[in-house]
Structures are given as structure tokens and as C-alpha cells.
Amino acid sequence: SEEKADTMPLHQYGIPYASLIATILLYAGVALFCGCGHEALSGTVTILQTYFDVVRSPVDALDVFTMIDIFKYVIYGVAAAFFVYGILLMVEGFFTTGAIRDLYGDFKITTCGRCVSAWFIMLTYIFMLTWLGVTAFSSLPVFMYFNIWNTCQNTTLVESSNLCFDLRQFGIVSIGEEKRLCTASENFIKLCESNELDLTFHLFVCALAGAGAAVIAMVHYLMVLSANWAYVKDACRMQKYEDIKSKEEQELHDIHSTRSKERLNAYT
């Protein structure tokens, strides 16, 4: 039997290829969002401190640096949570497709699997809406850095132009603080020529792409989970039908056995 198991093709084990593809896409999107987002936030801190002379508040105030630290911790939690969630979805896919059906039997999979699939559908739908919000939020720094990058490009195209970066426009500093760079300042030229600006801008773009990939993975999971739920529902109905059919066949068999005994007794 072990030799047969070794030579058995993979599709007979019920490997959930759709869930596997969705999990790979989810891991890739979350990794891209978390990795690039973390480095982009670190690059933003460097740009603010180096070129805009923004300093961290000495008191425990909710300034831009505190917000960036909070976002970094949120990224750590998102990476850990969706790593576990992807594993749970893969396990659910194995249960539904019957990859471990020989160990637990059809009955447990069809009764418990239906409730588990419905719960995962609801949870995945909530996560999809959450990732839509994350994607929309991730587009804000991309828009901000695009404006900065576009301004740097315009200074090279238009001579004697007077353009400025004002952090108050983006809500990074309070209205009372004047933190801006104009074409006449040396830091403006250094910022436009620095690698930090291009790198941070492209990292935020990659983070936005990762959030979009996570949304697509959630939509893919919703389709897979809906199909699995329908499969489990049909399996429950089929099992009830098989139980009724087996009972009827057993009753017919008992009736025929009783009649055969009565005929044999009457003959003897």
C-alpha cells in the first residue's frame, strides 16, 4: 500500500491549486507592501530630517515621526497576521477538497467544513474591504512624492522658476511651522538630485502595488471559498441521499430475506 501511495498522482490527494495560487499571491502582495512600505517610511524620515530640518518632538506628542513609528508597528502586525491567515486558508482548502479525507472521514468534513467555509467567506470579505482602504491610503504618499518628483523635473525644464515644497500642504507639520524648500535653497537642489527621493518614491509605488495584489488575492479567495462552500453543501446533500438510499436498500434486503425464509418454511 505504501508503494501505491508513493506512485499515486498528486491530483488524487485533492491539492487545492486555486487556494495555493491565491495564497502565493497574498504572500507576495503582503510581503511587497510590508517590506517596501517599511523601507519607504524609513526613507521618509531621512528626507524630513536631512532636507527639511524637521526634528522629533522632545515630548510625547503625536508628530509625524510618532505616526511613522506607529505605521511601522502596524506593518509588523499585518505581516504576522496574514502569514497565519494564509496558512489557515490553505488548511481550509485541503479540508474542503478532501486531501485528508482518509484521516477524518467524509462526515466530519461535510458538516464542519460548511460552517468553516461560511465563516472564512465572511472574514475574507472584511479583509478585502480593509485592503481596499489600505490601497487607497497607500496612494496618498505616492501622490505626494509624485508631486515632489514632478516639481523637481519642472525646475530643470523651466529656467528661473520659483517653485517650493511646503510640508504644511500635506499636513506633515502644523500650520505654525514653516518647513518648505524653494528653488533658491541649497537643500532643494540636493533633494532633487538625491537617491533618497527616487528610491522612496519607487518604494511607495511598490507598496501600493503590493496592496493591490493583496486585494486581488482576497477576491480570488472569495471565489475559491464560495466554490468550496457550494461543494460542501452539495456533499452534505449527497451524503443524506446516500444514507436514505442505503437504508431503503437495507429494508428491501430485509424484506426479501424474510419472504425467502417464509417460503422455505412453507415448503418444508
Protein Blocks (a to p, Z undefined) as FASTA:
>chain_A
ZZmmmmpcfklnopafklmmmmmmmmmmmmmmmmmmmmmmmmmmmmmmmmnopacdfbdc
ddfklmmmmmmmmmmmmmmmmmmmmmmmmmmmmmmnopmmmmnojmlmmmmmmmmmmmmm
mmmmmmmmmmmmmmmmmmmmmmmmmmmmmmmmmmmmmghiacdddfklnomacfklccdd
dfkbmklmmmmmpmklmmmmmmmmmmmmmmmmmmmmmmmmmmmmmmmmmmmmmmmmmmmm
mmmmmmmmmmmmmmmmmmmmmmmmmmZZ
